[in-house]
């Protein structure tokens, strides 16, 4: 008797559609049972211990963390046991059971994370799309009015122009300085110390870095003692102190310096690893041929790590498109320094207009997504 392909799968041995849905239902069922079992056990243990342990917040917090980790282990152990009961690795169908279990098992580990990411990533995107067609309160349908407003809004055009300026300057400068730092620190005996110092700003939050640079740019009225390093240098050489972050157009560059200062360390670390991966044979051959150090660097090393340079560049580009903290802490978008993320924040939390804020958020997402996809593809090529 002939058996349909949906039961046996195609001739190449891959599972058919029926087998796929059966495995999907089994995986979801095991995940649900495992999660419910782990949560109930954790809650029961917490309730029992909470009556014995002292009513101290720190003790309760530690208990929650320990039980959370234990619940994760319990979930993975229980779901694996349940899967082995459904597809036992023995008997006359041992090969089929092992293949089926191996197809389901990875999803038992990945499934909860995928579901959580779906809730925290996919839902906000969908909700933002929906809210962009509603008014300030998110209750009244306005159609494409928010998009029409955005196309005519002068502040949005200023934010877009500033974001494009950041896109041109920051990734190029951070990648360039990171590449130079990587090349130079690999040639000196105390290179690791230098790398640590250059990388150190990466450990500082954007707001913390902004506070540091705010003191550097600090301005006091003429005649007062200048505590800002930049104005102190200017006045030392007989110049006039300036309120640097209030200078239209130029203040954008002063803000960019902060992000370049932070991201140069990131670029240096990645590019240094790439430079060390270049085969020594190619460099030795270039030296024998009489190439200068600059020619070796520019014509041999850089082309071989171009893929890594592109990944670093695009990674910083994605960060630039979302830049927010620095602008908020330094100028709050005043004096012509507004950017899209801060503009969205203003409409969301100051203007209380969810519709317009969601529309701006979608513009940022539309700019980030293609670059992010390209970045992921390039990173996969490098891994291969």
N, C-alpha and C positions, 0 to 999 in steps of 0.2 A: 504494500500500500504506500502510495506517495505521501510524503510529509511536506506541508507548506513551508516556504522559506522563512516565514515570520517565526516559525518555531525552531527551526534548525539553524537559521542564519544563512548568509550568502555562502557561495561555494568556497570563498577564500578563508572561511573559518571564523570570520568576525561575527559577533552576536547580532541577531535580528532585532527588529523594532520591538517585538513582544518581549524579548529577553531584556532589552534596555529598560523598558518601562517597569518590568518586574523587579529588576535590580534597583531601579530608582525608588520604587515604593518600599522595598525592603530596607534600603539605606535610610530613607526618611523615617520609617517606622523605628528602626534601631536607634537612630539619633534622638527621636522624640522620647523613646523609652529610657535611653541612657541619661538624657538631660533631666527628665523628671525624677528618675531614681537618684541621681547625684544631688540635685537640689533638695529633694525631700530629706535625704540623709544628712546633708549639711545643716538644714534648718532644724532638724530634730536634735542633732548634736549640739548646735549653738544654743537652742532653748534649754537643753539639759544642763550644759555647762554654765549658762548665764545665771542660773539660780544658785550656783555654788560659788562662782568667782565673784570678787568684789566689783561693785558698780563703779568702775573707773573707765573713762572713755578710751584711754590708751590700751588697756587690757582688752576691751571689746574690739578695738580696731585691729590689734594683733591677732585676736581670735578669728575675726572675719577673714583676714588675709590667709591665715593658716588653713582654715576650712575651705576657702576658695581654691587654693592650690590642691588640697586633698580631694575636693569635689571634681576637679579636672582629671586627676589621676583615676578617681573612681569611675568617671565617665568613660575614659579610654579603656580601662580594664573591663568594665561591664559590657561595653559595646562590642569589644573583641570577643569576649566570652559568648555573648548572644549570637554574634555572627558565626562563631565556630559551632554553635548548637544548630543553627539553621543549615549551614553547609559544613558538616563534619568532615575532617580530612581523613576519612577512612571509609571502608566499604567498597563495593564494586563500582561506585561512581566517584572515587576519590579524585581523579584528574579533573572531572567537570566541577566538582565542589571547590577544589583549590583555585581553579581559574575564576569561578564566579566570586569567591571570597576575595581574591586578589583584586578583582575589578571594583569591589565595593569598599574594601578596607581603607584606601586613601581618602575616600569621601567622608568616612567616619571621623577622620582627623581634621579634614579641611572644612567639612560642612558647617559646623558651628561658627567658625571664623567667617566663612562666606556669607552666612545669614546675618551675622552682626554687621559686617561691612555693608551688606545690602541695605540694612535698616539705616545705618548712619551715613551712607554715601548716596545710594540711589534715591531714597526717600526725599532728602533735602533738594536734590536736583529736580525731581518731579514736582515737588511742592513749590519750588521757585518758579518753574515754568507756569504752573497754575496761577500763582499769586501775581505774576507779571501781567495778567489780564484782568486784575481786580484793582479797586481803588485803595486808598490809604489804609483802611481798616481790614482789607481782605474780604469784605462782605459784598461789595457791589461790583458787578461786572462792568468793565469799561472797554473791553475789546482791545484794540491796538492803540489806545490813547497814550499809554505809557511809552510805547515805542515811538509814537509821533512826537511826544514831548522830548524824548531823548535826542531825536534827530535835530531838534531846533534849539536845544539847551546850550548856552554859551559855556557854562561851567563844565558840562560834560566834554565839550570840544577841547577846553583847556586841559582837563584831566587826561584825555586821550593823547593830546600833543605831548604832555609831560611824560606820560608812560612810554611813548615812542622814543622820546629823548633818552629816557633811562635805558630802554632796550638797546639803543645804539651805543651808549657809552659804557654802562656797567659790565655787561658780559665780556665785551672786548677788553676793557682795562683789567678786570679781575683775572681773566684767562691769560692775558699777556704778562702781567706781573707775576702770576703764579708759575707760568712757564719759565720766566727768567729766574725766579727764586729757586725753582726745582733744579735748573741747570747749574746754577752757581753753588748752591749748598751741597750738591753732590761732588764738588771739586775741592772742598776745603775740609780740613781735619775736624773742625768743630761744627760741621754741617748739621748734625742732629740737634745741637743746642740752638742753632739759628732757625731750624725748622720748627722747633718747639715754640720759640718766641713769635714766629710769623703765624703759626697756627693758633696761638693763644686767643686771639679775638673771637674765634669760632665758639669758645666756651662762654662768651658773654651774650646775653640776650640783646635783641635789637634795641629795646628800650634802655637797657644799661649802657650800651654803646652810644646811644643818642645822648644820654646824660653826660658821658665823658666828653663827647665832641661839642656839647653845648657850652662847656667850660672853655674849650679851645676857641670857640667862636664868640665867646662872651664880649659884650660891648658895654662900656660905660661912657657917660657923657664926657665931652672934651674937657680936660682939666682935672678929671678924676683919675685915680690910679687904675690902670687896665689890668684886670686879673686874667683875661683871656690871653692865651699864649700867642695867638695870631695877631691880635691888636697890640700886644706888648712888643712884638717884633717890629710891627709897622711903626709904632711911635718911637722905638729905639733908633730907627733909621730916619726919623724926622717926618714920617708920614702922618696922615690923619686917620684916626680910628674909624672903623666902619661897622655898622650893624649888618654883618655879613648875611645872616639868614633872612633879612628883610629886603635884600636887593632883588627886584624882579628879574626873572630868567636866570641870573647867575646863582641865585640861592639853590636852584635845582642841582647844580654841580657840587655845591658845598654839601648837600644832602647825599649825593651819590658817593662822595668820598667815603662816607661811613660804611656803606654796603660794600664798596670795593675793598676797604680795609679789612672787613670781616671775611669776605669770600676769597680773597687772595690765598689765605691759608688752605682753604678747601681745594682750590685749583692746584696749589703747589703739591699737596700730598698725593692727589690722583695722578698728576702728570709726572711726579718723581718716580712713582711706581712704574709708570709706562716707560719712562726713559731707561730705567734699570732693566727692563725686559728686552731692550734692543740687543740683538746678537753682537758680541764683541768682534766677530769676524768681519762684519761690514765696516766697523770703525777702524779696525787695524788695516784693512785693505785701503781705506781712504787715506790713512796716514802714510802708508807706503807710496800711494800715488801722489803725495805731496799736497793734500788738501789742508787748508788752514783750519784752526779751531772753529772759526765762524762758519766756514763752508761745511764742515762736518755737522755742525749744529743745524744750520738752515737747510742744507740740501740732502742730508742723510737722516738725521734724527727726527726732525719735525715731520717729514712725509711719512715716516714709519709709525708715528703715534697720532696721525691726523684724526683717526676715528675716535681716540680718547679725547683729543682736544675738542672735537665736535660735541661729544657727550657732555663734557664739562661746560662748554659754552651754552648748550641748550638747557642744562640743569639750572644754571644761573639765570638764564632767560626766563624760565618758568617762575623762579623766585622773584625776579624783578616785576613780572606782571602782577604778582600778588603783594607787592611791597605796600606796607601799611604802617607798621609800628614806628618806623623812623620818621615818616612824615607827620604822624599824629603827635609824637613826642617833641619834635623840633619846631614845627610851624602850624600844625593842625590844618594844613592846606591853605594857609593865608599867604598873601604876597605872591600870588601866582604859582604856588608850589603844589597845588592839588593833584592827586592821582586817583585812579579809578577805585581802588579798594577803600581809601579813606572817604571818597565821595559816597560810596555805597554805605559805609558806616554812618556818615552824617544823616543820610536819608532814613536809615533804619532806626537809629537810636536817638537822634535829635529831632529829625522831622517826623518820625513815627509814621512813615509812609512805606508800608511793606511792598506795595505794588511797584513803586519806582526803584526801591532798593533791590528788589528781586530782578528787575529788568537790567540794572547795572551789573548785578552778579552774573547774569547769563552772558553779558558781553565779555566779562572777564573769563568765564568758562570757555566761551567760543574761541577766545584768543589762546588760552592755555592748552586746550585739548589736542589740537593738531601737533603742537610742538612736543607735548608729552608722548603722544603715540610714536612720533618719529624718534624721540629719545630712547624709548623702550626698544624699538627695533634695532637701533644702532648699538645699544648695550648688549642685546642678544647676539648681534654679529661679532662683537668683540669677545664674548664668552665662547663662541664657537672657534 
